[in-house]
Amino acid sequence: MGLASLASLPVLPLAWFIALQDHKPWMSIAYLGYLLLVIAVPGTLFWRRLTGGTGWFAVDAVLGTSFGLAVEALIYPVGRYFDIPLAALLMPALAFGVYRGVPRSKLPVKATPWWAMAGVMVAVGVVAAWFVRVGSQLIPIDGPAALRSDSDAARNLSLAGELAHHFPPQIPYASGRPLTSHFGVYDHLASAHWITSIELDVLTQRMAPFAFLLLTVLGAAAVGVVLTGRSVAAPIGAGLTVAAGDLAAWPWAVDARLFNDSPFSMGWLTNPSQSFSTVLMLPLIAVTAMLLRRKPTQTRAQVIGMLVAAGVLIAAISATKASALPVYAAGLAAAWVYLTVRARRLNLRALALGVGVAACYGFTFLVVLRGKPSGIEFHPARTFRHMMDVMTARHTTAALVVIAVVVVLGWLLPAVGAVLIRRRVPRDPMVLLLLVGLVSSVVATGLLYDSGQTQVFFVRTGFIYGVLLATWGLGSLERKQYYVAAPGLLIGAAAIYWGRYRSEDSCTGANCFGQPLVVAMVIAVIGVGVLCLLFRLKRQLWAVVAVAVVLGLTVSPTLGSLKEFASPALTAYESIAPGGIEAARFIRRNSGPGDLIATNVHCREAGVDRCLTGSYWIAGYAERRVLVEGWAYTQRVDDSYAADEKVQGRFWNPERLRLNDEAFTTPTREVLETLRTQYGVQWLLFDERLATPPVALERLAELRFHYGTVRVYQLYPRPTSSTPCPTQTPFPTGTQTPAGQPSTPGSFPTTPGGFPSSPGGFPTSQPPSGLPSSQPPGTFPTSQPTGGLPSSPPTTIPSRPAGGAAPAAPTSTAPTQPVNDAAPAAPTSTAPSRPAGGAAPGALRSTVPTQPLASSQTPGLPLSPSTGGLPPSQSGFPSTQPTGQPTSQPPGTFPTSPTPGGFPSSQTPGLPTGTQTPGGTPSPNPCASQPGGFPSQPPSQTPGGFPTSQTPGGLPSSQPTGTFPTSQPTGLPTGSQTPGGFPSSPPPSGAPSSTFTPPTPPTSPHP
């Protein structure tokens, strides 16, 4: 590899950081480091030792990286099953063992010319520019546009979250049934999530798609070198992968996912399984070529190593995409028949590959898919009829025939490149393998049909076969022939552009479907004639020009789609509830992987008569299983449906669905207890767009979060006479998660910085010495704090409105006894921490049960002295009244009703802090603390991990050292709270905002 080629290598990391410039630099560095150290280096060692190498180090590095992804996809499920989610970190050690144990190949390494490397890097730069301009805009992950994304993005996110925390996986958005779909790509996403700690939505919708695009372009260049044995095939393969597509002569077809089937299309970006299977298919084609070509220098050990490498790739592909292996198997069968007939004996190598394909496909069908039949039906030409339904309202036979002919020709055009192929070895079966694979993919798409259009993925898999055929043909030309092939490509591109420009914006008859193609063909024929006559080309060069022009006709659709895809393909409605993403992340931060969510959200669009049960966003953003959210498994990218398309059926468990919906329409203690005990539901997520929250739900469950139109409740065990203060688990339980959740049950949640919520493990209301935190050391407590005063200035306690509803904007308050039949909750004041990614969630509302107040108190106003509240002008020390609320007292005096020791001897009834001992320290109370000496609920935290009421040094942040706490001035807002723990202004009329507009946190802790 020359110096010039080395100089072009920095383009690759530069393109990486440019394409991902919208995200934090540490994320791009972490994922790139993960790919290099855990995937690329071990994968290259595996590849070179097992296959013996290709003879080009750059080619081995690209194909080895893809092979490393296949190894990771097989290792992670085993590690996740044994609760070792970081199992991929074993790959470097395994690679070192293979490196030491397998003998090194003696194949000489060839240098890659600088111009070939530079040409590939140009294609990489185009990929980065396309991703910045188009790819990163197709699926919004933040802002208001994120609420209107397609259902495929949310489903991919939910499956990645399921594989990150569970194996064997279940359906995360309809818990209780095993997941019967391919999940190979989600193994990679989950493993990267654990090792890099990058959020799953960023991995699933940004970094992994871009990495797959780069590996597809680089892999096509590498396989082109393997097929042709020439370095010139590298830039040709990379360029065709970026620019080529299919024949789309109509201007409205370039942005349709059915007609633009290159990797740079919506259909690929919203389906990571398709992209991942293509990345794995490229090294499989390469190792198949190395096996079937039978080099005389190959030893038996090298053949066994190649078969092992092929087996790993076949196993990984079988678990990734259902449409990938059938296309490969069709081409392999044709190659095996060809070799067997020519040699007049069985070809054992192709036969071994075929047996491996059958075994892996059967294992996937019986074990992974559990024998579930596919929804694809044998329905010839139904795919083209669906295309006609999308393109025009006039359904005629002539229009159907024209559409079918044009589309099929467009899919098969890359195969024309096989005319120029020059075989390197006699009886080379790879031409037949690629050609039959491409044709079989087109035939399968035309004969099969599925209401979710999954049959189109056959031809998307065949796309790379066509690109390799065209690359092989153009890469076989002599140097002088490229001078006429390049103008031919330009003529073809110009012809299809002119034909599309001359067509109408919409089509109402059969003539307009054929007119653009006819115009393009006429221009192409004229261009070929003029070029050949102008340069007086020989007859053998006429074929080169003609093939180049035909291949040029497929270039423009992808290039044209760049302009059409500049704006996201969003739904016209908010498929995700306003505040739903923040609510789901709140549940994720405050729960364990085993917690279950119940919700009243089932449909993609809220409040419609025709319900599409394709809601997956709760399971996706919460990374927790949902009892019943959605049950439509294969959905369109958009939500348009033809008249005769299938719509999902009824939910398979009507009793579970009925019980789930009753919890949100007519909740009772029995219904909630059944959900909690029988199904394991701990959280309720209520969308106010569908209904008004029942008053009974406010009494029977604890409101933990309210933002936008989403409310989050937590369920607790029913209180019993033997346990008047039941154990509550408002803290995360289960195993350690990548985002930093606790690994042991009952532990406290940590902040993103990793600091504990209570420094040193002591309660914030009392220092380690046992003295109240609001009193200087060495002095006596002047009075018994009712319910335990917080270490920060006390906040206004809101009253409960009439009817038992939750306060309009409650803040952190003292715990209370149960109201009527409600479950008594330990203090669970939680200041919502900053969502992952660093974005402030806005005016979040964290609520807890409050002290029952006097009936004369006005709802939503601060307590007054007459009702037992804390007056704003109080400067003395409170004394205990029978009502349980302190009243004002002259400065410097002691409580009016002291014990013989001069201190209050008992706690006011109804408060859980226990009794006061003569020494001035509260006595233990099982209702006030959890086992282990921790307080029964964590204090509010700042994003840095320290309590809002305490500075890192341990002193109260709200008052100078050595002074007594004073009551909070009146007028402080009692509504929502910012992530730093500071109160923000309440929304108008006490109602939450319907849109997500995060405010800027105040610069001072005092409003």
Secondary structure, DSSP 8 states (H G I E B T S, - for coil): --HHHHHHTTHHHHHHHHHTTTS-HHHHHHHHHHIIIIIIHHHHHHHHHHH---SBHHHHHHHHHHHHHHHHHHHHHHHHHTT-TTGGGGHHHHHHHHHHHS-------B---HHHHHHHHHHHHHHHHHIIIIIHHHS--SSGGGGG--HHHHHHHHHHHHHHH-SS-B-TTSTTSB--S--HHHHHHHHHHHHH---HHHIIIIIHHHHHHHHHHHHHHHHHHHHHS-TTHHHHHHHHHHH------SGGGTT-TTT--SSSSHHHHT-HHHHHHHHHHHHHHHHHHHHHT--TT--HHHHHHHHHHHHHHHHHHHTT-TTHHHHHHHHHHHHHHHHHHHHTS--HHHHHHHHHHHHHHHHIIIIISTT---S-EE-TTHHHHHHHHHH-S---HHHHHHHHHHHHHHHHGGGGGGGG---SSTT-THHHHHHHHHHHHHHHHHHEE-TT-TTHHHHHHHHHHHHHHHHHHHHTS-TTTHHHHHHHHHHHHHHHHHHHHHS-SS--SHHHHHHHHHHHHHHHHHHHHHHHHHHT--HHHHHHHHHHHHHHTTTHHHHHHHHHTTS----SS-SS-TTHHHHHHHHHHTS-TT-EEEES--SSSTT-SS------HHHHHH-SEESSS----S--SS----TT-------S-HHHHHHHHHHHHS--HHHHHHHHHHS-EEEEEEETTT----HHHHHHSEEEEEETTEEEEE------SS-SS-----S--SS--TT---SSTT-----TT---SSGGG--TTS-TTSS-TTS-TTS---S--TT---SS---------TTS---SS--S-------TT--------------TTS----SBB---------TTS-TTS---GGGT---TT--S--B--TTS--B---TT---SS--TTSS--S--TT-TT--B-TTSSB---TTTB-TTS-BSS---B-TTSSBTTB-TTSSBTTS-TT-------TT---S-B-TTS-B----GGG---SS-------SSS--
